[in-house]
């Protein structure tokens, strides 16, 4: 398993990269294209982004609760260094997706919507992630833990949670790009 570590700048850059990728993708989509599904039961591009927005919101709430319960002012974090399970979990999120996971009820996307509203909501969900990152110098993200809001038996460090969000963003933006490349994708 590769060694994974990230500093504050890398976490923030990955958020920016995801926003730019989503903006490029959504800038050229009509509502019909954004909501088109390649097959029954598969997600549209819009649903991929809506899922990310919902997931980021739920994850950030859980991380902020963990930070609030922690003893703030106990030192900051130079680099995030997840444990072996965190590294494994992050690796499973990275594209190309090799394993399919069933979305938890809290993160199941709506059926369809406006592409520009979806993009704004996604960027807003990253504002919540940046709120978590603001605590970087105040708490140790390698030690402060939060309960995974989707799998209650898992507890991750806040640092691992930030890395999971970025990997999850990459996974579903990759998925959205595959939808655009699928046979039968509408011309407009």
Secondary structure, 3 states (H helix, E strand, C coil): CCCCCEEHHHHHHHHHHHHHHHHHHHHCCCHHHHHCCCCCCCCCHHHHHHHHHHHHHHHHHHHHHHHHHCCCCCCCCCEECCCHHHHHHHHHHCCCCCCCCCCCHHHCCCCCCCHHHHHHHHHHHHHHHHHHHCCCCCCCCCCCEEECCCCCCCEEEHHHHHHHHHHHHHHHHHHHHHHHHCCCCCCC
